[in-house]
Amino acid sequence: MPTITLKNIPNDLYTQLKKAANAHHRSLNSEILYCVERTLGIHKIDTSEYIEVARKLRAMTSQHNLTEQELNDAKNEGRS
């Protein structure tokens, strides 16, 4: 697989990419690839893949029913 090196990345752009990568639980490299693919329109959405991921997540969390208080606490966490 080919490799590419990015040079002279402006600090603001680097910071934005790093924040986006953290928010999406991706590495910086994966976030950059995602951005490039999205910009070039080469990443096709496979709905069956998303459905399978959703089913797995649902199965992993099905044993824990969240209360309204837990949901509100999670939504408000970190807000000032």
Buried (B, 14 or more C-beta within 10 A) or exposed (E): EEEEEEEEEEEEEEEEBEEBBEEEEBEBEEBBBBEEEEEEEEEEEEEEEEEEEEEEEEEEEEEEEEEEEEEEEEEEEEEE
